[in-house]
Amino acid sequence: MVDGFIKVAAATPKIKVADTTYNAHAITDLILEADAAGAKIIVLPELCITGYTCSDLFLQDGLLNEAKEALFRIAENTKDTDALVFVGLPIEQEQKLYNVAAALKGGKILAFIPKENIPAYAEFYETRHFTAGNRIPKDLHFCGEDIPFGTDILFACDNIEGLIVGCEICEDVWVANTPSTRHALVGADVIVNLSASNDIVGKDTYRKDLVTSTSARLLSAYIFASAGEGESTQDVVFGGHNIIAENGVVLAESTPFTTGILYSDIDIQKLRMERRRINVFMPDDTDCHCVISFHYETVEKTKLTRTFPGTPFVPMDENTKIKRCEQILSIQANGLKQRLEHTNAKTAVIGLSGGLDSTLAFLVTVRAFDALGYERNAIHAVTMPCFGTTDRTYENACRLAESCGAKLIEVDIKKSVLQHFEDIGQNPDEHDITYENGQARERTQVLMDIANKMGGLVIGTGDMSELALGWATYNGDHMSMYGVNAGVPKTLVRHLVQYYADICNDSKMRTVLLDVIDTPVSPELLPPQDGKISQKTEDLVGPYELHDFFLYYMLRCAYPPSKVYRIAVDTFEGEYDTDVILKWLKTFYHRFFAQQFKRSCLPDGPKVGSVALSPRGDLRMPSDACARIWLEELEHISRSC
């Protein structure tokens, strides 16, 4: 396992009820196939060696003895595989019958995990045959060997850090107090479930929701393998519904009414990070889990089958995206509404540049004023043309303010900036950082003073991507009285403005918004060339699409640079060359660490998603933290390429 990824499989064989020889062959074939494909954990259905639907045949010695023999044949025939395998069968112990999962590794039976919750309803009256399993593990004398037997058994890999596997059987996940809850509390980050869940109308959706929510609640991976073709259809039908989920996300799901193997790659490293971050997993002091160690002969780089969205902050599904945009706009507007009410401010002052960020902040301000019942003309939209302003952005700013009924104020800051340059001895022909930042700070001063004069609040426009990169002038556009975009990454800003354009009834306003979306991202601090924007942000700091991808997986998932690079190369194959990705990844880490001092004194602003940079909330980071560890890892990648 490299980068925390490990390949797993949920396998459903086509069986014959009570034919253990046939079933053992089918099971063995699937195990060998999954092992050849690189699966390190393989889960098969409940009672699959005999078939779940044997009913009173479970009381026959012949079937039980054949099941034992079949288990040994499966173990022997898969002894050269390197997977941890779970397979279901009935086992007699002290004249009681148990529905168990046998854990196999390298031809050996590591343990038996009995089903803890035995259903007693119409179609599955298991209490007729089976006894609930004991929690406290004890040894079961099985064919000359003493094998641990009990529900509270975990399997810990001794050469993959953090890989701990717990097991439960079918009904165990449907009850209020699941065995998997206990397993997770003492460290299990992978839960396997051997199931025989029949299919009726709507049950597949409920089952999927149950597995998914359980993985989210336990911050775990969950591998669910269910019985399928070959089980008796006397009264019910089994669809072989297999599911692999990870922390609330379905990684893979089988097609209904099929047999075979479902694969996915789970991320142990990410699950461990989530548990460190949340820090609420506290085991019971009376816990008595038995931990069985196992070893993988080969730990190699997993060839990934799972994919990573190129825009993790933007939902791919259109309906989800629409709902998400409405939620975010509501969060932003209600945050500002509360701040306006609390400060008793009747006006808002916003620098409207004609760019994406200020447009979004302006639209949010309009929403907040509408919610408060304030007149829109109390919104003071200030356009401040200077050396880099183009006609396109200037006209869009004016038209947007006019279409919304805001009060437009134009303050040409060229004279004041030139005076300032004269005061500090700055050559206006030298287009350096002082030339740029002098304009940004003058704009902020104008906004602050107008807000003082009007008794209002200055609304911040900078977005989260700019904050991550430090692409803001300290005490310039970096500062405001409430930053409504502070939790919104650049890739999402565009979609929010697009959504606003889509629901807008004013054709003139829609036209302006669409042109704003089409305008290159720029601070417009350098003179235009032939009347067009000459200073394009993404040419200077890199594509925001990449930086937002880096930001999400670095902060939300705590991936190290090598892992971020690996998944970025896979995700953006055909769009960006590997050397381009590496170049901007180095830029990202360098700027992220170097610019923390700007984030350490951010104005208030609402969090809208799972990633945020507020120094009072999500990101507690020293301003002078050293980036050496992260940058050296990237240099190692450079030398390896």
Sequence and secondary structure as in RCSB ss.txt:
>XXXX:A:sequence
MVDGFIKVAAATPKIKVADTTYNAHAITDLILEADAAGAKIIVLPELCITGYTCSDLFLQDGLLNEAKEALFRIA
ENTKDTDALVFVGLPIEQEQKLYNVAAALKGGKILAFIPKENIPAYAEFYETRHFTAGNRIPKDLHFCGEDIPFG
TDILFACDNIEGLIVGCEICEDVWVANTPSTRHALVGADVIVNLSASNDIVGKDTYRKDLVTSTSARLLSAYIFA
SAGEGESTQDVVFGGHNIIAENGVVLAESTPFTTGILYSDIDIQKLRMERRRINVFMPDDTDCHCVISFHYETVE
KTKLTRTFPGTPFVPMDENTKIKRCEQILSIQANGLKQRLEHTNAKTAVIGLSGGLDSTLAFLVTVRAFDALGYE
RNAIHAVTMPCFGTTDRTYENACRLAESCGAKLIEVDIKKSVLQHFEDIGQNPDEHDITYENGQARERTQVLMDI
ANKMGGLVIGTGDMSELALGWATYNGDHMSMYGVNAGVPKTLVRHLVQYYADICNDSKMRTVLLDVIDTPVSPEL
LPPQDGKISQKTEDLVGPYELHDFFLYYMLRCAYPPSKVYRIAVDTFEGEYDTDVILKWLKTFYHRFFAQQFKRS
CLPDGPKVGSVALSPRGDLRMPSDACARIWLEELEHISRSC
>XXXX:A:secstr
  TTEEEEEEEE    TT HHHHHHHHHHHHHHHHHTT SEEE  TTTTT GGGGGGGG HHHHHHHHHHHHHHH
HHTTT  SEEEEEEEEEETTEEEEEEEEEETTEEEEEEE S   EETTEEGGGT     SS EEEEETTEEEEES
SSEEEEESSSTT EEEEEEGGGGTSSS HHHHHHHTT  EEEEEE  B  TTHHHHHHHHHHHHHHHTTSEEEEE
E  TTS  SS  B    EEEETTEEEEE  TT  EEEEEEEEHHHHHHHHHHH      TT   EEEEE  S   
     S   SSTTS SSHHHHHHHHHHHHHHHHHHHHHHHHHHT  EEEEE  SSHHHHHHHHHHHHHHHHHT  
GGGEEEEE   TT  HHHHHHHHHHHHHHT EEEE   HHHHHHHHHHHT  TT  SHHHHHHHHHHHHHHHHHH
HHHHTEEEEE   HHHHHHT S TTTTT  SEETTTT  HHHHHHHHHHHHHH   HHHHHHHHHHHHS      
S  BTTB    HHHHH  HHHHHHHHIIIIIS   HHHHHHHHHHHTTTTS HHHHHHHHHHHHHHHHHTHHHHT
T       SS    TTTT    TT   HHHHHHHHHHHHH 
